[in-house]
Amino acid sequence: MQLTRRTLALAMPATLAALIGAAPAAPASRPAADLHRYDPKPTIVLVHGAFADASSWSGAIRRLQHAGYPVLAPANPLRGLAADTAYLRSVLAAVDGSVVLVGHSYGGAVISGAAVGNTHVKALVYIAAFTPDKGESAAGLAARFPGSTLGDTVNPQSYPLPGGGTGTELVIERAKFHRQFAADVSVSDAAVMAATQRPVATAALEEKAGEAAWKAIPSWALIATADKNIPPAAERWMAQRAGSHITEVDASHAVAVSRPAVVTHVILAAARATR
């Protein structure tokens, strides 16, 4: 049979329709929120300590975000160890997926308690921090080794308690803040840190810790060898007892501000070990 131009023209629509109908459907694109939910990288949760706030993590946050990690830096209430730990647990409960939990200074005691029993926390990172065992307090651990000059620089002041009465909190004198807390930070930056410091309740530093998560979760520790708040010998002893992967750096207690690249390196080592 001879195919004419008219016959081909009439046959083309039916042929195309058959081809289109036989083509496999394009896969539906996954919503952006769904993609984020399945991000294999853990969320890095950064917990500041006494006399600091969440902005102290700014240098590390920028680097971690650049590396593609989701980051959260909540405000630590600094009112009492049990209360602060309970608050952090509520923060962690809202995080999807695995977590690398990082604590600076007193924040180390908070993460040690908050991670107990939380299977999503895959690593603990202690940055110039307390790593207490059950029954130990931050104040007691700092006093166990010589080297802290914090007591000569703080002023006590009263604050109202929710149920009535007053509590006592500590602040570092502004004129002494640079030398005591952040000697390797510029004078101007230390002045800003002194003005924005968060007071810590004496009850938080004196309250004894409960169960310690570092007994069940792998840990990393950064020792600040020029620390005047927590004696470096205390940091080292606690890290060795916990079996932490230890890094040492010549830095002040404000190591997250003065040496954010080193801090980030330690956090990334912990994060990569969880994958």
C-alpha positions in Angstrom: 0.0 0.0 0.0 1.4 3.4 -1.0 1.6 5.9 1.8 0.5 9.4 0.7 1.3 12.6 2.5 -2.3 12.8 3.5 -2.2 9.3 5.1 0.9 10.2 7.1 -0.6 13.4 8.3 -3.7 11.6 9.5 -1.6 8.9 11.3 0.8 11.2 13.1 -1.6 12.4 16.0 -2.5 8.8 16.9 1.2 7.7 16.8 2.3 10.6 19.0 -0.5 9.9 21.4 0.5 6.2 21.7 4.2 7.2 22.3 3.2 9.8 25.0 1.0 7.3 26.7 3.7 4.7 26.8 6.3 7.1 28.3 7.0 6.5 32.0 5.8 9.2 34.3 8.4 11.7 35.6 9.3 11.0 39.2 7.7 13.5 41.6 10.1 15.9 43.1 10.6 15.6 46.9 9.6 18.8 48.8 12.4 20.9 50.1 11.3 20.2 53.7 11.4 16.5 53.0 14.9 16.7 51.6 16.1 18.5 54.8 14.5 15.8 56.9 16.7 13.2 55.2 19.9 15.2 55.4 22.5 12.7 56.7 24.5 15.3 58.5 23.8 15.6 62.2 22.5 18.9 63.8 25.2 20.6 65.8 23.7 22.0 69.0 26.0 24.5 70.8 25.5 25.3 74.5 27.3 28.3 76.0 28.4 28.5 79.6 28.5 31.1 82.3 29.4 34.7 81.6 28.7 34.2 77.9 25.8 34.0 75.5 25.0 32.1 72.3 26.8 34.8 70.1 30.1 33.4 71.5 29.7 30.6 68.9 29.3 32.9 65.9 32.7 32.1 64.4 32.1 28.4 64.7 28.5 28.6 63.5 29.6 30.4 60.2 32.2 27.6 59.5 29.8 24.8 60.4 27.1 26.2 58.2 29.5 26.7 55.4 30.4 23.0 55.7 26.7 22.2 55.3 25.7 21.3 58.9 22.5 22.5 60.5 23.3 24.4 63.7 21.3 25.4 66.7 22.7 27.6 69.6 20.0 28.0 72.3 20.2 30.3 75.2 21.4 28.5 78.4 19.3 29.8 81.3 22.2 29.5 83.8 19.8 29.3 86.8 20.4 25.7 88.1 21.9 22.5 86.8 18.8 20.4 86.9 16.6 23.2 85.5 19.1 24.1 82.7 19.4 20.4 81.8 15.7 20.0 81.6 15.5 23.0 79.3 18.1 21.6 77.0 16.3 18.3 76.9 13.2 20.2 75.6 15.3 21.8 72.9 16.8 18.5 71.8 13.3 16.9 71.7 12.4 19.4 68.9 15.5 18.4 66.7 14.9 15.9 64.0 17.6 13.3 63.4 21.0 12.8 65.0 22.8 15.4 67.1 26.3 16.4 68.0 26.0 18.1 71.4 28.7 20.7 72.2 29.2 22.5 75.6 31.5 25.3 76.7 32.5 25.8 80.3 29.4 25.2 82.6 27.6 24.1 79.4 29.6 20.9 79.6 27.8 19.9 82.7 24.5 20.7 81.1 25.1 18.6 78.0 26.4 15.7 80.2 23.0 15.5 81.9 20.7 16.4 78.9 22.1 13.6 76.7 21.4 10.8 79.2 19.1 8.3 77.5 18.8 10.3 74.3 19.7 7.9 71.5 19.8 10.8 68.9 22.9 12.3 70.5 25.8 10.6 68.8 28.7 12.6 70.1 29.5 15.0 73.0 32.1 17.8 72.6 33.5 19.6 75.6 35.1 23.0 74.8 37.1 24.2 77.8 34.4 22.6 79.7 33.3 20.8 82.8 32.8 17.0 82.4 31.3 16.1 85.7 30.5 12.6 87.1 27.5 11.9 89.2 27.6 13.8 92.5 30.2 16.4 91.3 29.7 20.2 90.9 31.3 22.7 88.6 32.6 24.7 91.6 34.0 21.6 93.3 35.8 20.4 90.1 37.4 23.9 89.6 38.6 23.9 93.2 40.2 20.5 92.9 43.1 21.9 90.9 45.1 25.1 91.2 45.0 27.8 88.5 41.6 29.5 88.5 41.5 33.2 89.4 37.8 33.6 88.7 37.0 34.1 92.4 38.9 37.3 92.5 37.1 38.9 89.6 33.4 38.2 90.2 30.8 40.2 92.0 27.7 38.6 93.6 24.3 40.2 93.1 20.7 39.3 94.0 17.9 38.4 91.7 14.2 37.4 92.5 13.3 33.8 92.5 10.0 32.7 90.8 8.5 31.3 94.0 9.6 34.3 96.2 12.8 35.2 97.9 16.1 36.0 96.2 18.9 34.1 94.7 22.6 35.0 94.2 24.2 35.3 90.8 27.7 36.1 89.7 29.1 38.5 87.1 32.7 39.2 86.2 33.8 42.8 86.8 33.9 44.6 83.5 37.4 46.0 84.1 38.7 42.5 84.8 36.8 40.6 82.1 39.4 40.9 79.4 42.3 39.5 81.4 40.2 36.9 83.2 37.9 35.5 80.5 39.2 36.5 77.1 42.8 37.6 77.2 43.5 36.5 73.6 40.5 38.5 72.3 40.8 42.1 71.2 40.2 44.7 73.8 37.2 46.1 71.9 35.6 42.7 71.4 36.2 41.7 75.1 34.5 45.0 76.1 31.4 43.9 74.1 31.5 40.5 75.7 31.8 42.0 79.2 28.7 44.2 78.5 26.6 41.3 77.2 27.8 38.6 79.7 25.1 36.4 81.1 25.2 36.1 85.0 25.2 32.6 86.4 23.4 31.6 89.6 25.7 30.4 92.3 23.3 27.5 92.7 24.1 26.3 89.2 27.8 26.1 89.9 27.3 24.4 93.3 24.5 21.9 92.3 25.7 18.3 92.0 25.4 16.5 88.7 23.2 13.5 88.0 24.1 10.6 85.7 26.8 11.4 83.1 26.1 10.8 79.4 29.8 10.6 78.5 29.9 7.1 80.0 27.8 5.9 77.1 28.4 8.4 74.3 31.7 9.0 72.5 33.3 12.4 73.5 35.8 14.9 72.3 37.5 17.6 74.4 39.4 20.8 73.6 41.7 21.9 76.4 42.4 25.7 76.6 45.9 25.7 78.2 45.7 29.5 79.1 42.3 29.2 80.8 41.9 31.2 84.0 38.3 30.2 84.7 38.7 26.4 84.7 42.2 25.2 85.5 43.6 23.4 82.4 44.7 20.6 84.6 41.1 20.1 85.6 39.9 20.1 82.0 42.6 17.6 81.1 41.9 15.3 84.0 38.1 15.3 83.3 38.7 14.6 79.6 41.1 11.8 80.3 38.6 10.2 82.8 35.9 10.4 80.2 38.1 8.8 77.5 37.6 11.8 75.3 39.5 12.4 72.1 41.7 15.3 73.3 43.0 18.4 71.5 45.0 21.1 73.3 45.4 24.7 72.2 47.0 27.8 73.7 43.9 29.9 74.3 41.9 31.6 77.0 38.6 30.4 78.4 36.9 32.3 75.5 38.5 29.8 73.0 35.3 29.7 70.9 35.7 33.4 70.2 39.5 33.6 69.9 40.1 30.3 68.1 36.9 29.4 66.2 38.7 27.4 63.5 40.2 25.1 66.1 36.9 24.7 67.8 35.2 23.9 64.5 37.9 21.4 63.7 37.1 19.4 66.9 33.4 19.6 66.3 33.7 18.4 62.7 35.9 15.5 63.9 33.1 14.4 66.2 30.4 15.0 63.6 32.2 13.0 60.9 32.7 10.1 63.3 29.0 9.8 63.7 28.4 9.1 60.0 
